[in-house]
Amino acid sequence: MSTTARPPAVKRQARRQNIESAILAVAQERFALHGYGGVSVDDIAADAGISKQSLLYYFPSKKALYSRVFNDVLDSWLSNLNSLADADLDPHAALERYVTQKLQFSYDHPSGSRLFAQEIISQAPQCADDIEAKLVPAFRAEAAVLNRWMANGDVAPLPVAHLLFTLWAMTQTYADFAWQMRMLLGKKALEPADFDLARETIIRMLEGALGLARPATSAVVTSQQDRRRINRT
């Protein structure tokens, strides 16, 4: 069977995407560890295994690179926020999925979460306009769903904004403060079981605060046997 070689243009595009992805991965890790001011283009280029000139071909400045890295993280983080608005899910199922997705983001993208947190803690010196343009509409859409549930009597009333702030804090802390958690738990790394137990704890708190009854089909761990199984994984 003969094989058809990829056209040169396709090869060039694939190579470009590979190099760009490598730059972005290194840049995200470096910015998350050292902040915008603690990283130079030379550092990122060296870690990515390319020259400074090559990096500047793809991203003309450190500001442009940081903006791309941050917006990629922000877009990924915001992609989970629309899960509350799924009309096919009841409040318990929607909140359970929401918490699961937020914890999954912290597990899959710890450096991205820390980068986002650093920018916010620093009062967004680099990306304030992007954050406001993207986060405010998403926040309002989430708040509208929770307000509707409360108005309909589906969940107990709580200050919606502060409920969302608390949910973000509880889920992001597993990335932003992972070192502290590892130290206190005596572990070299947080494990999937830690995130399962985090999800169970957060969902139980939501059930109590919002007056939600747990359905039999819930994926949240409920029995001692299930907890022992998780702790052994």
C-alpha positions as CSV (number, residue, x, y, z in Angstrom):
1,M,0.0,0.0,0.0
2,S,1.5,3.3,-1.0
3,T,1.4,6.3,1.3
4,T,0.9,9.9,0.3
5,A,3.4,12.3,1.8
6,R,2.0,15.4,3.4
7,P,2.4,18.5,1.3
8,P,5.2,20.9,2.3
9,A,2.7,23.5,3.5
10,V,1.1,21.0,5.8
11,K,4.4,20.0,7.2
12,R,5.4,23.6,7.8
13,Q,2.1,24.3,9.6
14,A,2.5,21.2,11.8
15,R,6.1,22.2,12.7
16,R,5.0,25.7,13.5
17,Q,2.2,24.4,15.8
18,N,4.6,22.1,17.5
19,I,7.1,24.9,18.2
20,E,4.4,27.3,19.3
21,S,3.0,24.7,21.7
22,A,6.4,24.0,23.2
23,I,7.0,27.8,23.7
24,L,3.5,28.2,25.3
25,A,4.0,25.2,27.6
26,V,7.4,26.5,28.9
27,A,6.2,30.0,29.2
28,Q,3.2,29.0,31.2
29,E,5.3,27.1,33.7
30,R,7.9,29.8,34.0
31,F,5.4,32.6,34.4
32,A,3.4,30.6,37.0
33,L,6.6,30.0,39.0
34,H,8.2,33.4,38.8
35,G,5.6,35.9,37.6
36,Y,5.8,38.2,34.7
37,G,8.7,40.3,36.0
38,G,10.8,37.3,37.0
39,V,11.0,35.7,33.6
40,S,12.9,36.8,30.5
41,V,12.4,35.9,26.8
42,D,15.9,34.4,27.0
43,D,14.9,32.1,29.8
44,I,11.9,30.8,28.0
45,A,13.7,30.3,24.7
46,A,16.5,28.4,26.4
47,D,14.0,26.1,28.2
48,A,12.1,25.6,24.9
49,G,15.3,24.7,23.1
50,I,15.2,27.4,20.5
51,S,16.9,30.7,20.0
52,K,15.6,34.0,21.2
53,Q,15.2,35.2,17.6
54,S,13.1,32.1,16.9
55,L,10.9,32.8,19.8
56,L,10.4,36.4,18.8
57,Y,9.4,35.2,15.3
58,Y,6.3,33.5,16.9
59,F,5.7,36.0,19.6
60,P,7.1,39.5,19.0
61,S,7.5,40.4,22.7
62,K,7.3,39.1,26.2
63,K,4.0,41.0,26.7
64,A,2.5,39.3,23.6
65,L,3.6,35.9,24.8
66,Y,2.3,36.4,28.3
67,S,-1.0,37.7,26.9
68,R,-1.4,34.6,24.8
69,V,-0.5,32.3,27.6
70,F,-2.8,34.0,30.1
71,N,-5.8,34.2,27.7
72,D,-5.4,30.5,26.8
73,V,-5.6,29.7,30.6
74,L,-8.5,32.2,31.1
75,D,-10.5,30.7,28.2
76,S,-10.0,27.2,29.4
77,W,-11.0,28.2,33.0
78,L,-14.1,30.0,31.7
79,S,-15.1,27.1,29.5
80,N,-16.3,25.3,32.7
81,L,-18.6,28.1,33.8
82,N,-21.4,27.4,31.4
83,S,-22.1,24.0,33.0
84,L,-24.5,25.5,35.5
85,A,-26.8,26.6,32.7
86,D,-27.5,23.2,31.3
87,A,-31.3,23.0,31.2
88,D,-31.3,19.2,31.3
89,L,-29.6,19.0,34.8
90,D,-31.2,19.7,38.1
91,P,-29.4,22.0,40.6
92,H,-27.6,19.1,42.4
93,A,-26.4,17.5,39.2
94,A,-25.3,20.8,37.7
95,L,-23.4,21.8,40.8
96,E,-21.8,18.4,41.1
97,R,-20.6,18.6,37.5
98,Y,-19.4,22.2,38.1
99,V,-17.4,21.3,41.1
100,T,-16.0,18.2,39.4
101,Q,-14.9,20.3,36.3
102,K,-13.3,23.0,38.5
103,L,-11.3,20.4,40.4
104,Q,-10.4,18.6,37.2
105,F,-9.0,21.9,35.9
106,S,-6.9,22.3,39.0
107,Y,-5.6,18.7,38.6
108,D,-4.9,19.0,34.9
109,H,-3.6,22.5,34.8
110,P,-1.9,23.4,38.1
111,S,0.5,25.9,36.5
112,G,-2.3,27.5,34.6
113,S,-4.4,28.0,37.7
114,R,-1.4,29.5,39.6
115,L,-0.7,31.8,36.7
116,F,-4.3,33.0,36.8
117,A,-4.2,33.5,40.6
118,Q,-0.9,35.4,40.4
119,E,-2.3,37.9,37.9
120,I,-5.4,38.4,40.0
121,I,-3.5,38.8,43.3
122,S,-1.3,41.4,41.6
123,Q,-4.5,43.3,40.6
124,A,-4.1,42.3,36.9
125,P,-1.2,44.5,35.8
126,Q,-1.0,42.8,32.4
127,C,-4.4,41.5,31.5
128,A,-7.1,43.5,33.3
129,D,-9.0,44.4,30.1
130,D,-9.1,40.7,29.0
131,I,-10.2,39.6,32.4
132,E,-13.0,42.1,32.6
133,A,-14.2,41.5,29.0
134,K,-14.4,37.8,29.5
135,L,-15.0,37.1,33.2
136,V,-17.8,39.7,33.9
137,P,-20.2,38.2,31.3
138,A,-19.5,34.6,32.5
139,F,-19.9,35.6,36.1
140,R,-23.2,37.3,35.4
141,A,-24.5,34.3,33.5
142,E,-23.6,32.0,36.4
143,A,-25.2,34.3,38.9
144,A,-28.4,34.4,36.8
145,V,-28.7,30.6,37.0
146,L,-28.3,30.6,40.8
147,N,-30.7,33.5,41.3
148,R,-33.3,31.6,39.2
149,W,-32.9,28.5,41.3
150,M,-33.3,30.5,44.4
151,A,-36.3,32.4,43.1
152,N,-38.0,29.1,42.1
153,G,-37.3,27.6,45.5
154,D,-35.0,24.9,44.1
155,V,-32.2,25.9,46.5
156,A,-32.0,27.8,49.7
157,P,-31.2,31.5,49.3
158,L,-27.6,32.6,49.8
159,P,-25.6,35.7,48.6
160,V,-24.9,34.5,45.0
161,A,-21.7,36.4,44.4
162,H,-20.1,35.1,47.6
163,L,-21.3,31.6,46.9
164,L,-19.5,31.7,43.6
165,F,-16.4,33.3,45.2
166,T,-16.4,30.5,47.7
167,L,-16.8,27.7,45.1
168,W,-13.9,29.2,43.1
169,A,-11.7,29.3,46.2
170,M,-12.5,25.8,47.3
171,T,-11.7,24.3,43.9
172,Q,-8.7,26.4,42.8
173,T,-6.9,26.0,46.1
174,Y,-5.9,22.4,45.1
175,A,-3.7,23.9,42.4
176,D,-2.7,27.3,43.9
177,F,-1.8,26.0,47.3
178,A,-0.8,22.4,46.3
179,W,2.6,22.7,47.9
180,Q,1.1,23.5,51.3
181,M,-1.4,20.6,51.0
182,R,1.4,18.2,50.0
183,M,3.4,19.3,52.9
184,L,0.6,18.9,55.4
185,L,-0.5,15.6,54.0
186,G,3.0,14.2,53.8
187,K,2.9,13.6,50.1
188,K,5.1,14.3,47.2
189,A,2.1,15.0,45.0
190,L,-1.7,15.3,45.3
191,E,-3.4,12.2,44.0
192,P,-6.7,11.5,42.3
193,A,-8.1,10.3,45.6
194,D,-7.4,13.7,47.2
195,F,-9.5,15.3,44.5
196,D,-12.3,12.8,44.9
197,L,-12.4,13.5,48.6
198,A,-12.3,17.2,47.9
199,R,-15.3,16.9,45.6
200,E,-17.2,14.9,48.2
201,T,-16.5,17.5,50.9
202,I,-17.4,20.4,48.7
203,I,-20.6,18.8,47.5
204,R,-21.6,17.9,51.1
205,M,-21.1,21.5,52.1
206,L,-23.2,22.7,49.2
207,E,-26.0,20.2,50.1
208,G,-26.1,21.6,53.6
209,A,-25.9,25.2,52.7
210,L,-28.4,25.1,49.8
211,G,-30.8,22.4,51.2
212,L,-30.1,20.0,48.4
213,A,-31.0,16.3,48.7
214,R,-28.4,13.9,47.2
215,P,-29.9,11.7,44.5
216,A,-29.2,8.0,44.4
217,T,-27.4,8.5,41.0
218,S,-24.9,11.0,42.4
219,A,-21.2,10.2,41.6
220,V,-20.1,11.7,44.9
221,V,-18.7,9.1,47.4
222,T,-21.3,8.4,50.1
223,S,-20.3,5.2,51.9
224,Q,-17.4,4.2,54.2
225,Q,-16.7,1.4,51.7
226,D,-16.3,3.8,48.8
227,R,-14.1,6.1,50.9
228,R,-11.8,3.2,51.8
229,R,-11.7,2.2,48.1
230,I,-10.7,5.8,47.2
231,N,-8.0,5.9,49.8
232,R,-6.4,2.8,48.5
233,T,-6.1,4.1,44.9
